[in-house]
Amino acid sequence: MSLETSFERVTMPLEHPFTISRGTQTEAEAVIVTIEDDAGNVGIGGAGPSAHYGESAATVEAVLPDLLEVVEAVDDPHQLEQIERRMRETIERNPAARCAVSIALHDLVTTQLEVPLYQYWGLDPTETVTSSYTIGIDDTETMRAKTEEAVDRGYTTLKVKLGTDRDLEIIRTIRDVAPDVRLYVDANEAWTPREAVQKIEGLVPYDLEFVEQPVSAEDPEGLRYVYERAALPIAADESCITVEDIPQIADRCDIANLKLMKCGGLREAIRIIHTARAHGLQVMCGCMSESNASIAAACHLAPLLDYADLDGSLLLAEDPYDGVPMPGGRIELSALEDTGTGVRQG
């Protein structure tokens, strides 16, 4: 079998400026990987790099030739474990770059086999979860308007970014306009441990499911302090990057939040899920600001999850790729008509 590989960078404006406690984003950059076999079957994968984890579109482009050389050297896309292991050995960091190749390979293999990815994994497409839709930090009235818009568009689960001096005001406002939605919040490491415990106590009346990453990932004892005292469940995001992190956070949180762009590939993502389960944790899959070129693959993990935050493409003004249907955030794998991950150029 002969494989041809290529990649290109795309820039995608966001529908609205997106602010978290660390800064504001107005566009997302992705690097799209394409792998084609000699029968004309094509696999597509996307990298959504994050500067927080030391990656950019430029660093992804810099390492992809070495990663794609591994694919071409193995010359069998079905050797997924070998390829992902050799990619890690070739490029230890740059998980988003490795993930783009992993996604493209899984898309190619399942396209060759003429099955959707969830079927290849033996998963039930009806056992999915609903993705949250994220409301970024803004002035309170703008956040109110964004929430009203999200509810009008049918989203029933919202995630709200916090990390301001008016966090309680924000949540009061959100609940005022969306009293019936499932709601959780994400501080993106913004609080001190004592501040987190106090703020979480104040959030209890607003019927939140959990609080995500309240303190710095560089403060594991601070995370334990919050977990042991918090009045709401705690999810670890920035503290949970690879499978090796799971034993370290198991006594510091209730929920492990994996992201494909942090862990480096689909096989690693599944290892994280099963390891988290073995440690008694619930599991969430999140995302960066990403195209369906990567979000589509993450959607196929939905039957294994307790929570999903896979709105990366939903936050874009326009995505050059189509993926798994997600009306109102509902991940409808059973409605997917394509094989592979379902990603197709729009």
Phi, psi and omega in degrees: 000137178248129181248135174250133183237150177202168176206157178211152178264138175231145177245130186233118177291146174279155179296320177225151170306138186241116185243133169238184185296342182265346182155184185243143180234135178245347178210161178237139175252137177230153171242121186260125179257135177236131177233123184237137177267177185283357174263001179090003175287139186235135172248137183238135176219154182233144171255128174244078189292152180236128178298333180298331179254019172081020181238154174215171176301325181293319180291325176299312179298328183292325185262345183300323178303320179292321180291319180288336173295324175298314180301314182292327180291318177291320173060027175212103185296342180285347177276059188295317181296315180297316182296314181294323177296315181292328175295319177297322179291329182280313181230102186292318181264213180052055182297327180295322178295314179296324182294321179302319179291318178302315180296314180300320179294315179297322178295317180295311183300314182285335171291318176300320182277354178060043175226153172287158185300319181300324179290322176301324178275354180076031184257154181272116184292345179273347182265059182254179177237166178266130178285144171285161173241130191266135173256110181285165180294135176201184172295154191301320181292325176292321177295324175299313182296319179296322178294315177301318179297316181298316179295318178298330180274003172096007180284128184251354177229123182239144169245132183245129177280132177237182183122035181235180176271010180224036184300316180294322176299319180299311184292323175302318181294315180300314181294330179297320183264346181223067186291341188252354183284153167289138190220132168219166188233157183223118181269351180047049172073015192282339189258156167282162180303312181294319178299319181299314180300317180294314182295320180296321176301320179289340181275345186306318183295350187261015170056058178267147178285317180192173177240127184262135175037070182290331185232172183300140174295342177279002182235071182298327177289330174295321177296318177298318180303314181293314182303319183286342186241347188288145180274358178229157176299153183242134174251140177255125178245285180299339177277354184235101183248305181237176182299331180295339180282339186300311179299332182285333182258356188299330178255022181232359181201172177257334188226131174262126180254105177269154172223137180302322184286345174271321190269338170099003178168164183289325179291322176295323179299317179293323176298319179298316181301311183289325177293318177299317177301317181296336178264011175078018181263149166281166187229137176232146171243122178251193182202171168265194169281102191228160172277163170301344176301338174241325181300322182303317180295318180299327180300331181288348174279349189308321180296346180263359191253158168266326181220151175227139173230072188246050184262013185307316179285329181294337181273355180278149173293324178201135178249128179290355182234144170267160181212216179289134178302133181222057179295126181062019181089354180287123182275101189260074179298323182292344178269356182289124182264345183269160170275180180070213177280343183096359181285132178216148178293128184280000000 
